[in-house]
Amino acid sequence: MGMIDTGDIRLHVQRVPPAGGRPVATAVLVHGMLTDSLASYYFTLAPSFAQAGIDVIMYDLRGHGRSERPDSGYTLDYNLNDLDALLGRLNVTGPVHLVGNSYGGTVAFSYAVRRPERVASLSVIESSPATPAWAANLGVGMRQWAARMERDEPAVLAWIRDNRGRHKARQAQRAARLVRATTITRDVPASRVLSEDQIRSVRCPTLFVYGGESDLVEQSPWLETLLPDYRSVVVPGHEHSVLIEAPHEVGRHVLALIHEVATAEPQDPPSEAGAL
Amino acid sequence: MTTFEGQPASRGDRFSGNADELILADESSVLADIAGMLRSILDEIDDGDRNEYGLDVAQIEMDTRFHRDLEMESIDLVTLAGLLKDRYGGRVNFAEFLAGMDFEDIIELSVGTLVEYVVRSLRAPEVG
């Protein structure tokens, strides 16, 4: 377990080395918003990725897990700066394979726009790039959640405990503290969003994983028109929490992409975008 | 991790570890070790995050469950994984142990299941 000081913030980082010593690739796994932490990768994808020869880097976003929780500074740009600084501190110079879940995928995608030379592939799970629609929806969702908690947190937690289990209730309690103690609810929806041209600029192989029961799959046809190398997978029977519910399936698809890119001959043109 | 001098690894001995750091690979010793780790994790957690019910952390037994009884979250299990690695080395890979399980099973995990896994891992013959 390590804390890395970027100079701006202290981040909790876990690194799982590849089986056999020499990595075939380096992957950076980015978790989601509020109730999430690197634990959702540590016990799901990380072991199988390491077994497959991948150097796995996971970290807690600012305000989450064991990372420092500043009072303010939670827009997407802060997360991008953190990722930049973190890779610098870890001496990770070559291109990495980014994997992002939900908000983590939004971070990963924007990072690929900012630093195309540092991203070998992008796999995002139940995630949307930072568009104006994304910002608007997230703003509404986060404000509603925060308002419910402020009105009657004990009742909300009791409901979650009775209907979703104690673990989810504890996560919600932690998230409520994050919302109360910081400007995150205001900051994230106010983040700088991407233009269509910026989205189009992501040329690396990109995989979008959707839960079949979730709404996000609706964005797929539009993204397919924009992204030069767009692949997508729908995991039927799952919603937004598909990473936690079907980690082997999700992991399999992401590993396949990383393996394809890591073992490709340098001169190959990008393969045709996969159909939904 | 080397075995105690003079004792062949393959016998699955009670003893494992070098002469300086004797680790007893039996359930009660491992339970005591792990209970100590859990107490240090629980002590570290900010009071504001702890539940209102009041935990009796002195009572960590084989049937104590990480989430239900100790209110530990998955991020706390990550800390535990680190402590296990520090103590037992590469033979005990908590993340790999959990990787085969459903998230629901992980939530219901008991200290005893972990103790049994550690004892099994410590007693396994050395490879290479």
Boltz contact constraints between the chains, C-beta under 6 A:
constraints:
  - contact:
      token1: [A, 1]
      token2: [B, 79]
      max_distance: 6.0
  - contact:
      token1: [A, 1]
      token2: [B, 82]
      max_distance: 6.0
  - contact:
      token1: [A, 37]
      token2: [B, 75]
      max_distance: 6.0
  - contact:
      token1: [A, 39]
      token2: [B, 74]
      max_distance: 6.0
  - contact:
      token1: [A, 39]
      token2: [B, 75]
      max_distance: 6.0
  - contact:
      token1: [A, 39]
      token2: [B, 78]
      max_distance: 6.0
  - contact:
      token1: [A, 42]
      token2: [B, 78]
      max_distance: 6.0
  - contact:
      token1: [A, 42]
      token2: [B, 95]
      max_distance: 6.0
  - contact:
      token1: [A, 43]
      token2: [B, 95]
      max_distance: 6.0
  - contact:
      token1: [A, 43]
      token2: [B, 98]
      max_distance: 6.0
  - contact:
      token1: [A, 47]
      token2: [B, 95]
      max_distance: 6.0
  - contact:
      token1: [A, 47]
      token2: [B, 96]
      max_distance: 6.0
  - contact:
      token1: [A, 47]
      token2: [B, 99]
      max_distance: 6.0
  - contact:
      token1: [A, 65]
      token2: [B, 75]
      max_distance: 6.0
  - contact:
      token1: [A, 166]
      token2: [B, 67]
      max_distance: 6.0
  - contact:
      token1: [A, 167]
      token2: [B, 67]
      max_distance: 6.0
  - contact:
      token1: [A, 167]
      token2: [B, 107]
      max_distance: 6.0
  - contact:
      token1: [A, 170]
      token2: [B, 73]
      max_distance: 6.0
  - contact:
      token1: [A, 244]
      token2: [B, 103]
      max_distance: 6.0
